[in-house]
Amino acid sequence: MHSNLIIEIGIAVLLVALVGLLANRLKFSVIPFFIVIGMVLGNESYPDFVGDLLVKIGNEGVTNSVNSVWSFLTFTESKPFIDFMGRLGVLFLLFYLGLEFSVGRLIKSGKSIVAGGSIYVVLNFMSGLLVGWMMNLPFKEMMVLCGIMTSSSTAIVAKVLTDLKRTANRETEVIMGMIHVR
């Protein structure tokens, strides 16, 4: 049991490193790549195109092999650890960005931070409503989606600012202040 946990964590770290290298090679932020690989590997069942391909192949041995590899790549044993490390990573990222800020300049920008932050919240909330409406979700689920879209973008914006090496710029203080108004 513990050996599977260590192997799963090792594979997860390897996948994150490979995706990071790919994003770096393409000169692109790693965030979209991390989101896509998490969405693909975080599901209990593989994507439809893999299932369609296995049906076309029609070989039971290949299907069983893909099923066993896929069940291993869903990271069932290491999910709590990976979840904890992801949360810790976001906290360290926000802490790092906090080290770059000048509180005095942040306070001077107060009006623009409040105005921009309010617009930021409204736009994210409205985009959640739009996506929920397009997906024909019930009201409660739509509100959950709005909350997710409003709060999850903070880490993405922080990571992109770090990737682009813009944390020491003056506008970054206003951007991060707007994000934290909520």
NUGUPA-330230 format. One record per residue (C-alpha): residue in one letter; x, y, z. Coordinates in Angstrom, 1 decimal, padded with zeros to 4 digits, always signed. Layout:
N
ATOM   code        x        y        z
ATOM      a        X        Y        Z
...
END
This chain:
182
ATOM   code        x        y        z
ATOM      m   +000.0   +000.0   +000.0
ATOM      h   +002.7   +002.5   +001.0
ATOM      s   +004.8   +001.6   -002.0
ATOM      n   +001.9   +002.5   -004.4
ATOM      l   +001.6   +005.8   -002.6
ATOM      i   +005.3   +006.6   -003.2
ATOM      i   +005.1   +005.5   -006.8
ATOM      e   +002.0   +007.6   -007.5
ATOM      i   +003.6   +010.7   -005.9
ATOM      g   +006.7   +010.0   -008.0
ATOM      i   +004.7   +009.7   -011.2
ATOM      a   +002.7   +012.9   -010.3
ATOM      v   +006.0   +014.8   -009.7
ATOM      l   +007.4   +013.4   -013.0
ATOM      l   +004.3   +014.5   -014.9
ATOM      v   +004.3   +018.0   -013.4
ATOM      a   +008.0   +018.3   -014.3
ATOM      l   +007.4   +017.1   -017.9
ATOM      v   +004.5   +019.5   -018.3
ATOM      g   +006.5   +022.3   -016.9
ATOM      l   +009.4   +021.6   -019.3
ATOM      l   +006.9   +021.5   -022.2
ATOM      a   +005.3   +024.8   -021.2
ATOM      n   +008.8   +026.4   -020.7
ATOM      r   +009.9   +025.1   -024.1
ATOM      l   +006.7   +026.6   -025.7
ATOM      k   +007.3   +029.9   -023.7
ATOM      f   +003.8   +029.6   -022.2
ATOM      s   +002.4   +029.6   -018.7
ATOM      v   +002.2   +026.2   -017.0
ATOM      i   -001.2   +026.8   -015.6
ATOM      p   -003.3   +025.7   -018.6
ATOM      f   -001.1   +022.6   -018.9
ATOM      f   -001.5   +021.7   -015.2
ATOM      i   -005.3   +022.2   -015.5
ATOM      v   -005.6   +020.0   -018.5
ATOM      i   -003.4   +017.2   -017.2
ATOM      g   -005.3   +017.3   -013.9
ATOM      m   -008.6   +017.1   -015.6
ATOM      v   -007.6   +014.2   -017.8
ATOM      l   -005.9   +012.2   -015.1
ATOM      g   -008.2   +013.1   -012.2
ATOM      n   -011.1   +011.2   -013.6
ATOM      e   -012.0   +007.6   -012.8
ATOM      s   -012.7   +006.9   -016.4
ATOM      y   -010.5   +007.8   -019.4
ATOM      p   -011.6   +010.3   -022.1
ATOM      d   -014.1   +009.2   -024.7
ATOM      f   -011.5   +009.1   -027.5
ATOM      v   -009.5   +006.5   -025.6
ATOM      g   -012.6   +004.4   -025.2
ATOM      d   -013.5   +004.8   -028.8
ATOM      l   -010.0   +003.8   -029.8
ATOM      l   -010.1   +000.7   -027.6
ATOM      v   -013.4   -000.3   -029.2
ATOM      k   -011.9   +000.0   -032.7
ATOM      i   -008.9   -002.1   -031.7
ATOM      g   -011.2   -004.7   -030.2
ATOM      n   -008.4   -006.6   -028.4
ATOM      e   -009.3   -007.5   -024.8
ATOM      g   -005.7   -007.7   -023.7
ATOM      v   -005.0   -004.2   -024.8
ATOM      t   -008.2   -003.0   -023.1
ATOM      n   -007.3   -004.7   -019.9
ATOM      s   -003.8   -003.2   -020.0
ATOM      v   -005.1   +000.3   -020.6
ATOM      n   -007.7   -000.1   -017.8
ATOM      s   -005.0   -001.2   -015.3
ATOM      v   -002.6   +001.7   -016.3
ATOM      w   -005.5   +004.2   -016.2
ATOM      s   -006.7   +003.0   -012.8
ATOM      f   -003.1   +003.5   -011.6
ATOM      l   -002.9   +007.0   -013.1
ATOM      t   -006.0   +008.2   -011.3
ATOM      f   -003.8   +008.6   -008.2
ATOM      t   -006.3   +007.0   -005.8
ATOM      e   -004.0   +006.5   -002.9
ATOM      s   -002.1   +009.8   -003.2
ATOM      k   -005.1   +012.1   -003.9
ATOM      p   -005.2   +013.5   -000.3
ATOM      f   -001.5   +014.2   -000.3
ATOM      i   -001.6   +015.8   -003.8
ATOM      d   -004.6   +017.9   -002.7
ATOM      f   -002.7   +019.1   +000.4
ATOM      m   +000.5   +019.9   -001.5
ATOM      g   -001.6   +021.8   -004.1
ATOM      r   -003.1   +024.0   -001.4
ATOM      l   +000.3   +024.5   +000.2
ATOM      g   +001.7   +025.5   -003.1
ATOM      v   -000.9   +028.1   -003.6
ATOM      l   -000.2   +029.5   -000.1
ATOM      f   +003.5   +029.7   -000.7
ATOM      l   +002.8   +031.4   -004.1
ATOM      l   +000.7   +034.0   -002.4
ATOM      f   +003.2   +034.4   +000.4
ATOM      y   +005.9   +035.0   -002.2
ATOM      l   +003.9   +037.6   -003.9
ATOM      g   +003.2   +039.3   -000.6
ATOM      l   +006.9   +039.6   -000.1
ATOM      e   +007.1   +041.7   -003.2
ATOM      f   +004.5   +044.3   -002.2
ATOM      s   +004.9   +047.6   -000.6
ATOM      v   +002.1   +048.2   +001.9
ATOM      g   +002.4   +052.0   +001.6
ATOM      r   +001.9   +051.9   -002.2
ATOM      l   -000.9   +049.4   -001.8
ATOM      i   -002.8   +051.7   +000.5
ATOM      k   -002.2   +054.7   -001.8
ATOM      s   -003.9   +052.7   -004.6
ATOM      g   -007.0   +052.0   -002.4
ATOM      k   -009.7   +053.6   -004.5
ATOM      s   -008.5   +051.9   -007.7
ATOM      i   -008.2   +048.6   -005.9
ATOM      v   -011.7   +048.7   -004.5
ATOM      a   -013.2   +049.8   -007.9
ATOM      g   -011.2   +047.3   -009.9
ATOM      g   -011.8   +044.5   -007.4
ATOM      s   -015.5   +045.0   -007.5
ATOM      i   -015.5   +044.9   -011.3
ATOM      y   -013.3   +041.8   -011.1
ATOM      v   -015.7   +040.0   -008.8
ATOM      v   -018.7   +041.0   -010.9
ATOM      l   -017.1   +039.8   -014.2
ATOM      n   -016.1   +036.5   -012.7
ATOM      f   -019.5   +036.0   -011.1
ATOM      m   -021.3   +036.9   -014.4
ATOM      s   -019.1   +034.5   -016.3
ATOM      g   -020.0   +031.8   -013.9
ATOM      l   -023.7   +032.6   -014.4
ATOM      l   -023.2   +032.5   -018.2
ATOM      v   -021.4   +029.1   -018.1
ATOM      g   -024.0   +027.7   -015.7
ATOM      w   -026.8   +028.9   -017.9
ATOM      m   -025.2   +027.4   -021.0
ATOM      m   -024.8   +024.1   -019.2
ATOM      n   -028.4   +024.3   -018.0
ATOM      l   -027.4   +023.9   -014.4
ATOM      p   -029.9   +024.2   -011.5
ATOM      f   -029.6   +027.4   -009.4
ATOM      k   -027.6   +025.9   -006.5
ATOM      e   -025.1   +024.3   -008.8
ATOM      m   -024.8   +027.6   -010.8
ATOM      m   -024.0   +029.5   -007.6
ATOM      v   -021.3   +026.9   -006.7
ATOM      l   -019.8   +027.4   -010.2
ATOM      c   -019.9   +031.2   -009.8
ATOM      g   -018.0   +030.8   -006.5
ATOM      i   -015.4   +028.5   -008.0
ATOM      m   -014.9   +030.8   -011.0
ATOM      t   -014.6   +033.9   -008.7
ATOM      s   -012.1   +032.3   -006.2
ATOM      s   -010.0   +030.0   -008.4
ATOM      s   -008.7   +032.7   -010.6
ATOM      t   -006.6   +034.2   -007.8
ATOM      a   -004.0   +031.5   -007.9
ATOM      i   -003.9   +031.5   -011.7
ATOM      v   -003.3   +035.2   -011.8
ATOM      a   -000.6   +035.0   -009.2
ATOM      k   +001.1   +032.2   -011.0
ATOM      v   +001.0   +033.9   -014.3
ATOM      l   +002.5   +037.1   -012.7
ATOM      t   +005.3   +035.0   -011.3
ATOM      d   +005.9   +033.1   -014.5
ATOM      l   +006.1   +036.4   -016.4
ATOM      k   +008.5   +037.8   -013.8
ATOM      r   +006.2   +040.8   -013.2
ATOM      t   +005.9   +040.6   -009.4
ATOM      a   +008.0   +043.7   -008.7
ATOM      n   +006.1   +045.9   -011.1
ATOM      r   +003.9   +048.7   -009.8
ATOM      e   +000.8   +047.4   -011.6
ATOM      t   +001.1   +044.0   -009.9
ATOM      e   +000.3   +045.6   -006.5
ATOM      v   -002.9   +046.9   -007.8
ATOM      i   -003.8   +043.7   -009.6
ATOM      m   -003.2   +041.6   -006.5
ATOM      g   -004.9   +044.1   -004.3
ATOM      m   -008.0   +043.9   -006.6
ATOM      i   -007.9   +040.1   -006.3
ATOM      h   -007.8   +040.2   -002.5
ATOM      v   -010.6   +042.8   -002.1
ATOM      r   -013.1   +039.9   -002.3
END
